[in-house]
């Protein structure tokens, strides 16, 4: 029994959790009911579910960290939750995702990561209306993928993009599957409480063994213990205790070890490392991750150190070739939490980490395989060759080995070249042996002997090529070409860059066929024959690893004959730095330098934006125009330089090849100077047309633009932005001091023009005039402004993008309840039985309608002109006789109220002047709209006497109230209709339904929807409205976990939302109101105390939070008035009435402004007239459309904000009475002349503090 006390090398492996700065933070992860781990990792990337629905996948570099934007690029490929995802073991950029939408999709992740969102996969496989549960890749066969759906196991050949095997013998849902390390058989765990051994290539039934497993139908997992004959399963027993069972397939029915843990509800996700026999058990919802070591004798499971931290949503292991072996990292677990990805490093304590500890790292499974899917299916078994993790035996030392093989088309070409290589080798070796001894069988034996060793095949084929070149004519391609193409798919990133540089020097047009990746790495084998010996890496301090391998000479290309004389053992290639292989650090690099050129500015300059690979290459191109970059370090921090004459001489920027010795003086900015530039940029970025037509390629060439802080911030945001609709956005570079006084000079390669996408309605007056003057060629007059005018013109309703994020004029909006004297109090008997489709409260500028409880369907009408406490007693009301379903005031007649009842009748009431004095049950008219209950009613926003009704019969009808006739019926809904909204133009309408669909109708042309897309998945209710002149649709609803959310859609593309904002978990439906002039969205629900405010934009992130208004009490309803009832003199841009349990309160939304005595024309553009009818019902039904007129809200006698710096065309002369003296007249005239001259000159008497935000002057007196 001495073996029991044998010390294990890994028993003290300790989990090391990095600081929060080294983790991926501020991500959005929900709780998913899936059988997957919700996260996967390759040696280059990590991928995990995104947002609460889980239908999108986020892909980040494996070493990424820091805060992540909710608008970063994602994989938008599925319409339902992604249940499982896996990376290929032979291609770090090949990702497979399975989803509840019955599809499996293959994605190619570019080498630089996701720079924009992807929605088009490389391949799609369907499971025929069955939810896909698990997906994965075969461990030995390249291009072979498996997936399970319900009780079906399917195998797919990715290269041929077809299903090659399918079996449905599992009686229940397959919950987990795992391949044996040699790829011969598969173990599955099923919901029928059994575990099976599955052989897809077996004759007859593929199920070879079956045994009872965990006695609970809850989730279970299975993992094969490497290449052993044992499997491990996790699940629950009959008492719902979590279990771990080890079985030996040689005695399959009897468990070898059963371990019962606790009664937690989360499934234990087993993560097993076959090299070290380390097992990690991470429970979903648990805060601990258990580490156990598996042995082949009793006690079988030895517990190690336990990690306690955040609550786990998912977990996975990182491939061994990405570990930090020089730090004794034996495993790394990526823990997915609700808002973070935490890399947990398991480190074996050693006295020193200066040397490689070979006893901790046995040979592990490599990344090369010669077995393909078609060969495996016919019975060929071939293990994956092992690789050594010793940095001295690896090409690039202790750097991670990353394998990129291009997209799916390049991947298929690699597989085809692999087949051609194998055939050609057999022919070559046979011909060679026939010439020597005439025995073809020996040649065949030699070919088989070299089948698993790419290096031996290379050397043998090269020597045969030198002896007999004519033998290669039997193959379609030359022998060296085939070898190079086959080896190209296993080149790492830095290898490809080195080989590409060497290959360009030797023969730029040498390779004319094959993929670009193969061509760029075709000379990779020649670098192995570099002369000289190579020593193991010298230990270095952990702050810098630039020199972890000795400096080497430039690799020289050599012929096959030169390498034939060398040994077959591959020699590690010295590390070489290439500009294109730069991988940015996140955060500043610790200071280290091997050169004497060290200055304070270079060390403490602002670091390059993460992900901007071109920054380093552009710096190298500036310093030397033709020669490749040699002195660039991978962790180089670029110095920020501003060339003073760059703005004045466009040719310098136009050439793009500045050598650093130009006429301009290079200056490193101090912190105070940078701050001043930011402040100036925030004022002038609105009117800056400079650089608006420069594309990303131009910005990469213009070093002065790219080196600015604003541009780096813009690049950083663009790389973490999800772009569903690609829109040309104009970058706004930093405004230099010279650009304020110098006019724009057109450069030789571009013409500066205003952006065509600017909304003319949302441009302030000064900005619009500047753009107009610039169009006429008066660039100098348009841009020569005082600082005060620049400050006012910066405040326009168009959103500005600064280096600090999105900025809105309404971001500080303020909600103010009216004085108590304006409240209507002592409300009683409010109805709580109103359906969810009804807003429950509606108001116009004269009166409000409130439903009352009790029989008869009563609606109380209160006059807003008579506020105060209501008298006790009976409240005068409208008695409808049936239960009320919905009610709404006529938008063009403040005295007409339409009420929909559950008997399918719409009653039209007319309220006399002065309001109700007693209850009444005599409506002005009745409309029998449907035979069933009515969901809701909607008046047309432009046409008079047009009413829409939606019923339980799933139809929508349009009525002409003047003739009381039905005009058209809309069909296409398959379930309960939640809401309908008219577009601002009045031509289209959008509906949201319980079936999870959003439909757009053109009622006068088609009864069926013209567009259809996916809406909220929750079935508790939804609302819909239009935004941004009908180009976008905003929908509120619930997700699967009943969390309220707001989604923004492109009205032309309803396939997926542009962005979704999640709020909280609440049963009340969010009722939206959209103010089209300010593009502000107000949302709240019945029983809420907070009114959420957002701005809807036509650019990322489409929905931007503003200052939310929190009320002092809960409200039962909210109703907004039209724009003409806003007090614009008090900067009130929206007015509403709020219903509480006992009161009706006015609520005013204002924007704080210092000069409130002026009309804020940047906040109040001309508004559409929606309080009077634009056309009649007959005109609208006759398709005689007419746009609504617009009117200015400017009160009489009030000056506009934009005109205070402008001189009116006609100067009004003062009225001089006969008693006015001559001196007064001359002084007034002198002041007018001075004002005229001052307004046209660069002259101002204002101080800097005058432009700052502050309190009003009358507040100082208080």
Buried (B, 14 or more C-beta within 10 A) or exposed (E): EEEEEEEBEBEEBEBBBEEEEBBBBEBBBBBBEBBBBBBBBBBBBBBBBBBBBBBBBBBBBBBBBBEBBBBBBBBBBBBBBBBBBBBBBBBBBBBBBBBBBBBBBBBBBBBEBBBBBBEEBBBEBBBEEBBBBBBBBBBBBBBBBBBBBBBBBBBBBBBEBEBBBBBEEBEEBBBBBBBBBBBBBBBBBBBBBBBBBBBBBEEEEBBBBBBEBBEBBEBBBBBBBBBBEBBBBBBBBEEEBBBBBBBBBEEBEEBBBEBEBEEBEBBBBBBBBBBBBBBBBBBBEBEBBBBBBBBEEEEBBBEBEEBEBBBBBBBBBBBBBBBBBBBBBBBBBBBBBEBBBBBBBBBBEEEEBEEBBEEBBEEBBBBBBBBBBBBBBEEBEBBBBEBBBBBBBBBBBBBBBBBBBBBBEBBBBBBEBBBBBBBBBBBBBBBBBBEEEEEEEBBBEBBEEBBBBBBBBBBBBBBBBEEEEEBBEEBEBBBBBBBBBBBBBBBBBBBBBBBBBBBBEEEEEEBEEBBEBBBBBBBBBBBBBBEEEBEBBEEBEEEBBBEBBEEBEEBBBBEBEBBBEBEEEBBBBBBBBBBBBBBBBBEEBEEBEEEEEEEEBBBEBBBBBBBBBBBBBBBBBBBBEEEBBEEBBBBBBBBBBBBBEBBBBBEBBBBBEBEEEBEBEBEBBEEEEBEEBBEBBBBBBBBBBBBBBBEEEBBBBBBBBBBBBBBBBBBBBBBBBBBBEEEEBBBBBBBBEEBBEBBBEEBEEBEBEBEEEBEEBBBBBBBBBBBEBBEEEBBEBBBBBBBBBBBBBBBBBBBBBBBEEBBBBBBEBEBEBBEEEBBBBEBEEBBEEBBBBBBBBBBBBBBBBBBBEEEBBBBBBBBBEEBEEBEEEEBBBBBBBBBBBBBBBBBBBBBBBBBBBBBBBBBBBEBEEEBBEEBBEEBEEEBEBBEBBBBBBBBBBBBBBBBBBBBBBBBBBBBBBEEBEBBBEBEBBEEBBBBBBBBBBBBBBBBBBBBBBBBBBBBBEEBEBEBBBBBBBBBBBBBBBBBBBBEBBBBBBBBBBEBBBBBBBBBEEBBBBBBBBBBEEBEBBBBBBBBBBBBBBBBBBBEBEBBBBBBBBBBBBBBBBBEBBEBEEEBBBBBBBBBBEBEBBEBBBBBBBBBBEBBBBBBBBBBEBBEBEBBBBBBBBBBBBBBBBBBBBBBBBEEEBEEBEEEEBBEEEEEBBBBEBEEEEEEEEEEEEEEEEEEEEEEBEEEBEEEEEBBEEEEEEEEEEEBEEEEEEEEEEE
